[in-house]
Structures are given as C-alpha cells and as structure tokens.
C-alpha cells in the first residue's frame, strides 16, 4: 500500500477526452469520469496495481452486460476520519437503499 494517497484528476489531458459512454450515450472521462477516477485512486493507493482513470473506465466497460446485471462506478465522498465527522445514519441508510449502494471505510 502507498503511504500517500495517489492523486488523479478526471480532467487530466492524458485521459480527459477518452470515451466513457454507456450504450446510447456520448461522454468522456473528463465530463463524467468521477467514478473511474475515484476507483483508480483507491486501487492505486491500496494496492500495487498499475492503474489510472482510463484503465478503470475500460475495465468497467468490459464487464458483462446482462439483463438485470449492471455495474457502475459512481460518485464517492472522501472525508478525513479524524473523529470530527459524523454522518446521519438514517440519511446514509436511505441513500444506500435508494442507489442500492453502500459505504466502505478504507485506511488511507
């Protein structure tokens, strides 16, 4: 694991104009790539995997697409867990149910 978090920007010119479109859409990593960017930061920081937002977007695009089966890399929220941040548990449970998501605490 890296001692310092890896930093990527979705607007980095190395991948900002790369396609990140779902079927029937037209967008780029720079415009809509917060999910693969956040995933690249987490994966690169927590593992020794050579990745970046473009590689994570390509990985997600290559996942199987079947009826009732879909994977999306969605927005994330990062906070320093110094004990001063408290989230409203009811809000988190409602939000997680609404987007069918969840939370993950990473020691970074």
C-alpha positions in Angstrom: 0.0 0.0 0.0 1.2 3.5 -0.8 2.0 5.7 2.2 0.4 8.7 0.5 -2.9 8.6 -1.5 -2.4 8.6 -5.2 -3.9 11.7 -6.9 -5.7 11.6 -10.2 -7.9 14.2 -11.9 -10.6 13.2 -14.3 -9.7 16.3 -16.4 -6.1 15.3 -16.8 -5.3 15.6 -20.6 -3.9 12.1 -20.6 -7.5 10.7 -20.4 -9.9 13.6 -20.2 -11.0 13.2 -23.8 -11.2 9.4 -23.8 -14.6 7.9 -24.3 -16.7 6.9 -21.3 -20.1 6.3 -22.9 -22.7 3.8 -22.0 -24.8 2.4 -24.8 -26.8 5.3 -26.3 -24.7 8.0 -24.6 -21.8 10.1 -25.6 -19.5 11.4 -22.9 -15.8 11.4 -21.8 -13.8 10.7 -18.7 -13.3 14.5 -18.3 -17.0 15.2 -18.3 -18.4 12.1 -16.5 -15.5 10.1 -15.2 -15.6 10.8 -11.5 -16.4 7.1 -10.8 -13.4 5.5 -12.6 -11.2 8.3 -11.3 -12.2 7.6 -7.7 -11.8 3.8 -8.2 -8.3 4.4 -9.8 -7.3 6.5 -6.7 -8.5 3.8 -4.3 -7.0 0.8 -6.2 -3.6 2.5 -6.9 -3.4 3.7 -3.3 -4.4 0.4 -1.6 -2.6 -2.0 -3.9 0.5 -2.1 -6.1 -1.8 -2.2 -9.2 -0.7 0.0 -12.2 -3.9 1.8 -13.0 -5.4 5.1 -13.9 -8.9 6.5 -14.7 -8.7 5.4 -18.3 -7.8 1.8 -17.3 -10.6 1.7 -14.7 -13.1 3.0 -17.3 -12.0 0.4 -19.8 -12.3 -2.3 -17.1 -15.9 -1.2 -16.3 -16.8 -1.1 -20.0 -15.6 -4.7 -20.4 -17.8 -6.1 -17.7 -20.6 -8.4 -18.9 -23.9 -6.7 -19.6 -26.8 -9.0 -19.0 -30.4 -8.4 -18.1 -30.8 -7.2 -14.5 -27.0 -7.1 -14.2 -25.2 -3.8 -14.3 -22.1 -2.4 -12.7 -21.4 1.3 -12.5 -18.6 3.3 -10.9 -20.5 6.0 -9.1 -19.7 9.2 -7.2 -17.8 8.9 -3.9 -17.3 11.0 -0.9 -13.9 11.2 0.8 -13.5 12.6 4.3 -10.6 12.6 6.8 -11.7 10.3 9.6 -10.2 12.3 12.5 -13.3 11.8 14.7 -14.8 15.2 13.8 -17.1 13.9 11.0 -20.4 12.3 11.9 -22.9 11.3 9.2 -26.6 10.9 9.9 -27.2 7.2 10.0 -30.8 7.5 8.7 -29.6 9.5 5.8 -26.9 7.0 4.9 -29.3 4.1 5.1 -31.9 5.9 3.0 -29.3 6.9 0.4 -27.8 3.5 0.2 -31.2 1.9 -0.3 -32.1 4.4 -3.0 -29.0 3.8 -5.1 -28.6 0.2 -4.0 -25.1 1.1 -2.8 -23.1 1.0 0.3 -20.2 2.5 2.2 -16.6 1.4 2.6 -14.1 2.7 5.0 -10.5 2.5 3.7 -7.5 3.1 5.9 -5.8 5.7 3.7 
